[in-house]
Amino acid sequence: MDKFDRPFTPHCGPFGVMAVHAFQELMGGNMGWPWSKKKAAATTPETVTSNNFERYAGKPMLRLLELYVLWSLDNLSEDDVSRLEAMTPKLTSTFGGDGTWHNAIATTMELPENMPELIREMWTKNQQIADKNNVELLAQQFAEMFVDNNLI
C-alpha cells in the first residue's frame, strides 16, 4: 500500500505528531497507546530494518530516507555506516551534495539545513509521549513513521 491508497489522516503540521493510522499500519495493529492492550516488542539496539520487506519493493529511496532519520538520531549500526560510506560516491554523483551520503539525500529531497535538528526534536517529543504511555518507541519505528508522514 502506498501513501495514496491509505485514508487521509491529518497530523499536526509538517513535523507534528505522527498519524495513529500510519503507526498502526506500520506495526500491524495497536502499539500500547492508552486504548491498546498490546505492547511493542523489544529488539536489539542496532538499526533494524522493517520486517515488512514489501515496504521497500520498488522504493529504493525509502530505506535511504529512513537511514537519514536514523543518522540524525545518531542511531546507525556499524554495518549501515559502512554500506552508506561505500554508496556515497554513487549517491553524490546521482543526487549532488557536499560529498557526504546524508547531504546527497538532503539535497535531492530539498530538506532544510536544520532537518536533523527538527528530527531530533520530534524524536524527543515522541519519546516523551511513548514514555507517558509506557510504550517503547524504537528508533526504526520512529524513522518509518517520520518518513511516511513527512518525507514521502
Stockholm file with secondary structure:
# STOCKHOLM 1.0

chainA/1-152         MDKFDRPFTPHCGPFGVMAVHAFQELMGGNMGWPWSKKKAAATTPETVTSNNFERYAGKPMLRLLELYVLWSLDNLSEDDVSRLEAMTPKLTSTFGGDGTWHNAIATTMELPENMPELIREMWTKNQQIADKNNVELLAQQFAEMFVDNNLI
#=GR chainA/1-152 SS CCTTTSCCCCCSSTTSSCCHHHHHHHHTSCCSCTTCCCCCCCCCSSCCCCSCGGGGTTCHHHHHHHHHHHHHTTCCCHHHHHHHHHHHHHHHHHHCSSSSHHHHHHHHHTCCTTHHHHHHHHHHHHHHHHHHTTCCCCHHHHHHHHIIIIIC
#=GC SS_cons         CCTTTSCCCCCSSTTSSCCHHHHHHHHTSCCSCTTCCCCCCCCCSSCCCCSCGGGGTTCHHHHHHHHHHHHHTTCCCHHHHHHHHHHHHHHHHHHCSSSSHHHHHHHHHTCCTTHHHHHHHHHHHHHHHHHHTTCCCCHHHHHHHHIIIIIC
//
